[in-house]
Amino acid sequence: MIIGLLQRLTARCAMAALLSVIALGTAQGQVNIETEAVRDLMDSGEYTEAIETATDLLTLDANRGDILNVLGEVHLALGDHQTARESFQRAYELDGDGRLEAMHNLGALARYRGDMQTAAQWFKRVLAHYNAHPALTSTELTAVAAAAAALGDTQPSSYHDAVRVYGEAAQADKNNVAAYVALGNLLLDKYNNTEALETFREALEIDDGYAPALLGLARSEHFDQSADAMVTLNKSLESNPNYVPARTFLAQLLIESEQYDAAEEQALRALETNANALHTLSVLAAVYHLQGDSEKFDKTITRALAINPRYADLYNTLAEIAVNNRLYENAVDFAQRAVDMDAGSWRGYGILGLNQLRIGEMEKGHANVARAFEGDPFNVWTKNTLDFLDSKDDYETVESEHATIVLHKDEAALLTPYIRVLAEDAYRYYAKRYDWRPAGPIRIELYPDHRDFSVRTLGLAGIGILGVSFGPVVALDSPSAKPAGSFNWGAVLWHEIAHSFHMGVSRHRVPRWFSEGLAVYEEQQAQEGWGNDVTVDFLKAYNAGLMLPVSRLNDGFVRPTYPQQIVHSYYQSSLVFDFIDARWGFGVIRDMLAGYADGKTTPEAVQAVLGLSMDELDSEFDAYFRKRFATALEAFPRHSVGTVPMEQIYGMIADQFTKDYQVQMNAAAAAWNKQDMVRAETYLLRALELFPEYAGADSAYWYLAEIYRQRKDLEKASQQLTRMVAINADHYQAHVLLGGMLETLGKKQRAAEILARSIYIYPYNPPLHEELAALYEDMHNWPLAVRARESVLALAPVDMAEAHYRLANAHARAGDKRAARYQVLRALELAPSYPQALELLLELRAATTISQWIQD
């Protein structure tokens, strides 16, 4: 027995451990070496060896409380709660080394099993011991901090105590990696990821192979949506392949990319190690819920609740995973079950309230978010959301037939006419296209402050998206939330309403890549230039082998591996639907959405509807892609001389590289900088022929238009800008310039159409609305002239009297005498001697009978 023990200890502790066993002493250094030897085995996942080593040590000295405690921790990691409790109890009763840690572990086990009263008693004993004994070891201080953190469930101020004592533990032993990890986990659980990330990195400086620290770092990276999370997580599992929390987190990440079978496999593998792992069972239940397997779901729920009948986090985990998969109503149902089970589940109230707000249950959501914050004031999501909700008086609500529109009061007058029309157009279009209608009006919210939008949608400020759909609720940045011309808010609204229909038809089971790609495709069908379009970086990424096949497109959204991959995935996904629509017709897309509603996976839906395997779809889409962009792909060779610095390119003969897009553009730039517009035009025309699909701000279209404008050839300049905005609907200046050129050329109808499109990019330019109003008036399109004049008035011009008069005149010509009279009277209130207004008032009075005038 002793020989076997020596072999196990020597493998990890070398001669120091050997000498400690030979001496059979009880010095603290020797005790630590032996305890750490067992703990090292546990941390590397060698649980059987850890148990054998601890058992051998206890055979030599049965009164080793420190060994009994760590033995209990090994059994706890394996899910053997009875044996773990017995070990902790013996360690506690011995009243020696390991006693304080055993007290905490007894409390943690009771808490895990749902016996909160017993747990609190143990935790309070730990804190009482701490208060009575100032000289504690770092390991003991770590146990004290963990006890304080656990008491934070009902006493939020205890979290401060926990953070402080973790600091004391680290100060007592700067190599106590477990203390750093525990502190990092606490900070992350309280949404302080900045400090959590730093703490996990400090832990890894102590031990770069410590599996819990690597898992903590992976969770922290995932919180920041970093692609490094999966890499770090794999390192954790390499360090300890049997580490149940890491394997469970892997299952969660696989769920996010909708790889449900793989997620199930990982969860089941974790349960082979610890059959009583509650969080793992929760994740496994989520897999079965998403797969629509109600029988396995119910069995897994029963199994978890048999371990802890009050385990509210079972339903909280289900709710959070439902949110990640856009099942917001399911999230509300699960979170409600969590708070019904445990009235002190502040996490549950937060999830419940946030998701009630997402599905439009505003009053209930507000109340539950407030309750969550009252119980847990450290939850930054609930705090931010409450602060945001306090600003609701700054907003007003406008109703249309199928939409409830919420806008900031400062923008309502300007934006309402455009939003109401666009929302109704989108609703009618999608209702017909998908043969489906929401149960009630869609709630549309626009936020002039991007931080408010971020908090409204995710509870955190600073997210990078422009809009989001929760199904019955759509939220987006208003055009004032971003710099002028930085995005097309009309296209964003069209995109998000598309999601509402996609989620409705599929019962919220459509994969992200499918819904995002289809929404972009719908943008492209709605108006010229709307939706993502091809870029130079996109084609370079394809040539570099970075593009994912259709079968893995979801990873491009949830687990990007290079900076532009999410943006590229939006456009690539839209091309999938261009390919499908052209080959099979749009009806099959509706059929696939219906397949998701019936519980089909993407491979099943593709096989059933398209008659293809995923490998076949990958292959055929790639062939379509290569054919569609054949010329452009050749213009971006893998080792293009386009990467040569511009100053060197200027000295080259561009005719030698006539099929290289980047060479032509670089040569054009060099010629442009030298004011050699003739040569610049030559190179730009070549580039345009190679890559006509690209219409970005640095495209050949833009520079050619400028060359022709400088030559006063407005016909050619307008042709280039017309082609540009047909692809790029976000370039504000191109729209404004084109509108002006077309008006100069006498093409007033087309000029008005282009200028009207620019309002969906940036509506806050008064001269634009003035110009648009004048065009409508010249064409006697009085209803649209009214809308343009209303926009001018909403922007509060310097001469308000004239703005009221102009609007009154437009109303009069449109036949709305009552509105005309109202506006002309407003003009005369501001300028009583305004001649044109007085003349219009007389005209209106002459056209109205006395009885009508009095009645009005």
Secondary structure, DSSP 8 states (H G I E B T S, - for coil): -HHHHHHHHHHHHHHHHHHHHHHT---HHHHHHHHHHHHHHHHTT-HHHHHHHHHHHHHH-TT-HHHHHHHHHHHHHTT-HHHHHHHHHHHHHHTSTTHHHHHHHHHHHHHHTT-HHHHHHHHHHHHHHHHH-----HHHHHHHHHHHHHHTTT-TTHHHHHHHHHHHHHHH-TT-HHHHHHHHHHHHHTT-HHHHHHHHHHHHHH-TT-HHHHHHHHHHHHHTT-THHHHHHHHHHHH-TT-HHHHHHHHHHHHHTT-HHHHHHHHHHHHHH-TT-HHHHHHHHHHHHHHT-HHHHHHHHHHHHHH-TT-THHHHHHHHHHHHTT-HHHHHHHHHHHHHH-TT-HHHHHHHHHHHHHTT-HHHHHHHHHHHHHH-TT-HHHHHHHHHHTTGGGEEEEE-SSEEEEEEHHHHHHHHHHHHHHHHHHHHHHHHHHT---SS-EEEEEESSHHHHHHHHHSSTT---SEEE-SSEEEEE-GGGS-TTS--HHHHHHHHHHHHHHHHHTTT---HHHHHHHHHHHHHHHSTT-S----HHHHHHHHTT----GGGHHHHHHS-SSTTHHHHHHHHHHHHHHHHHHHH-THHHHHHHHHHHTT--HHHHHHHHH---HHHHHHHHHHHHHHHTHHHHHTS-TT-GGGS-HHHHTTS-GGGGTT-HHHHHHHHHHHHHTT-HHHHHHHHHHHHHH-TT--STTSHHHHHHHHHHHTT-HHHHHHHHHHHHHH-TT-HHHHHHHHHHHHHTT-HHHHHHHHHHHTTT----HHHHHHHHHHHHHTT-HHHHHHHHHHHHHT--S-HHHHHHHHHHHHHHHT-HHHHHHHHHHHHHH-TT-HHHHHHHHHHHHTS-HHHHHH-
